[in-house]
Amino acid sequence: MRPGETVEPDYRYLAQDVRVPGHVLLGATPLLPKRQLPFLPSFVDEDDRATLRAQPLLTLTEGPGAEHNVAAQSLPAFRSVLGPVCGSIIPDSVLR
């Protein structure tokens, strides 16, 4: 790289080798195209989302109305993904 040059890393190859089921929670507003936004968008662009969707072991959930911070901006989506996980490892008496 030359001084001042930037290179966008490509991590899509990681999704191609997934061997166990997973769930990806994303903000609804993708990173690209580059544009002015009043908030911080999800760091996952449409190309990366397509790669994740193509992986049969991954389930994607986009938090409606959420940007980068899905837990704070789309609590129902966050709970729908994390609730079953928490319920499988934490007794019901603790969750109520």
N, C-alpha and C positions, 0 to 999 in steps of 0.2 A: 504494500500500500504506500501511496505517496502521502506526504504531509497534507492534512486537511481532507483527504479522501475518506469516504465511509463505505463500508461494505455491509449489506444486510445479510446476517447469517440465515441459512436455510436449515430449519430443524425438521422439515417434513419427513425426512427419512426415518426419524424416530417412530412416527406413527405407523409406518409400514411394517415394523417388526414387533408390534404389540402381540403378545401371546396370551394375555389374560383380559377378561372383560374390564372395561372402565367406563367412567362417565365424565364428560367434559362439560363444564358449566361456563358459558360465555355471555358477555354483554351483547346486547342486540345490535349495537352500532359498531361495525367493523373498522379496523385501523385505516385501511385505504379505501378510496383514493385520498390523496393528500388534500385537505381542505380546512378551512377555518371552522372550528367547533367551539361552543361555549363550555365544553367539558372534555374530559380525557376519555377517548373511545376505548373499546376493547383492543387489546394488543394483537388480536388474531384477525388477519385480513381474509378476504373471500377465498383466495387460493388455498390458504391454510385450512380454512373451514371445509373446503371441498375435499382436501386430503383426509381430514378427520372423518368426514361423513362416509368416505369410501372404505374406511376400515370397519369391517363387520363386527369387530369386538368392542367398538366404541359407540356409546350413545351420546348424542349432543343435545344439550338444552340451552336455549338462548333465553336469558332473563329479559322479559318485556320491559322496555323503558330503562334498562340498565346500560351503563357504559362500561367502564373498567371494573368498578367496585360492585360486583353483582350482589354480594352479601348485604350491602347497605342499600342498594338501589332497587333490588327486586327480591325482597325477602321471601315471597311465596315460591319463586323458582329455586332459591337457595334451600329452603326447607324441603321442597319436593325431592331434591337430590340427596341432601344430607340426612333427612329424617329417617329413611329406611336404614341407612348405614348406622346411624346412632342407635336406632331401635334394635339392631341386630347385636350390638355389643354392650348396651346399657340397659339394665332392668327397667321395666315399665314404671316401677315405683319411683325411680329417680327422675324420669322424664316428665312425670305429672306434677 
